[in-house]
Amino acid sequence: MKKLIREIPLSNGLTVRFFDATRRYFGDYHQVRISICCEVPLTAELFEDAAAHRDAEKLLGGSVSYVKDIEHQGVATNDIPETVEKVIQHFVDHSLSYLSGGDFPRKLVQSELKRILGKRKAFVVGGYRG
């Protein structure tokens, strides 16, 4: 079960959330797993026009999520809090500025649209050939 352990509001209006899904797997050994999430609502200003916005909502719904899972294996019980904090701090130091950027929401949405449309195109192009 994931437990929300931290939220960081960003300058672009988004919020990054850190969830702890750590589990014990043998004796005193744990798998520390932190899930990092940032939800981007599909707002009209992310698109060139209202039609593009409507089309995107049909494909993606009301939002797109950035999700990154970070795992560390073989962590002793006493080392869990320190490991969790190191994971969060490393993400803050190395990735938070990218997610805070004003162009991040548009880039994430466009990337997700490209991924979904690419799957549809691949299905049509790579369909049954008899």
Backbone hydrogen bonds, N-H to C=O, Kabsch-Sander energy under -0.5 kcal/mol:
donor,donor_aa,acceptor,acceptor_aa,energy
3,K,20,D,-1.8
5,I,18,F,-3.1
6,R,18,F,-1.3
8,I,16,V,-2.8
10,L,14,L,-3.4
13,G,10,L,-1.7
16,V,8,I,-2.6
17,R,37,C,-3.2
18,F,6,R,-2.8
19,F,35,S,-2.7
20,D,3,K,-2.9
21,A,19,F,-0.6
21,A,33,R,-3.3
23,R,31,Q,-2.1
25,Y,29,Y,-2.3
26,F,29,Y,-1.6
29,Y,26,F,-3.1
30,H,75,V,-1.5
31,Q,23,R,-3.3
32,V,30,H,-0.7
32,V,72,H,-2.7
33,R,31,Q,-0.6
34,I,70,I,-2.8
35,S,19,F,-2.7
36,I,34,I,-0.6
36,I,68,K,-3.5
37,C,17,R,-2.8
37,C,35,S,-0.5
38,C,66,Y,-2.1
39,E,15,T,-0.6
40,V,64,V,-3.6
42,L,62,G,-2.6
43,T,41,P,-1.5
46,L,43,T,-1.8
47,F,44,A,-1.9
53,H,49,D,-1.8
54,R,50,A,-2.5
55,D,51,A,-2.5
56,A,52,A,-2.3
57,E,53,H,-2.3
58,K,54,R,-1.9
59,L,55,D,-1.5
60,L,56,A,-3.3
61,G,57,E,-2.1
63,S,60,L,-0.5
64,V,40,V,-2.4
66,Y,38,C,-2.9
67,V,65,S,-0.5
68,K,36,I,-2.4
70,I,34,I,-2.7
72,H,32,V,-2.4
75,V,30,H,-2.4
76,A,74,G,-0.5
77,T,28,D,-0.7
79,D,76,A,-1.5
80,I,76,A,-0.6
80,I,77,T,-1.3
83,T,79,D,-2.3
84,V,80,I,-2.8
85,E,81,P,-2.2
86,K,82,E,-2.2
87,V,83,T,-2.2
88,I,84,V,-2.2
89,Q,85,E,-2.7
90,H,86,K,-2.5
91,F,87,V,-2.1
92,V,88,I,-2.6
93,D,89,Q,-2.7
94,H,90,H,-2.1
95,S,91,F,-2.9
96,L,91,F,-1.4
98,Y,95,S,-0.7
99,L,95,S,-1.6
100,S,96,L,-1.9
101,G,97,S,-0.7
101,G,98,Y,-0.9
104,F,101,G,-1.1
107,K,103,D,-2.4
108,L,104,F,-2.7
109,V,105,P,-2.3
110,Q,106,R,-2.8
111,S,107,K,-2.3
112,E,108,L,-2.2
113,L,109,V,-2.5
114,K,110,Q,-2.5
115,R,111,S,-2.2
116,I,112,E,-2.4
117,L,113,L,-3.1
118,G,114,K,-2.3
119,K,115,R,-1.7
120,R,116,I,-2.1
121,K,117,L,-2.6
122,A,118,G,-2.6
123,F,119,K,-2.0
124,V,120,R,-2.2
125,V,121,K,-3.3
126,G,122,A,-2.8
127,G,124,V,-0.9
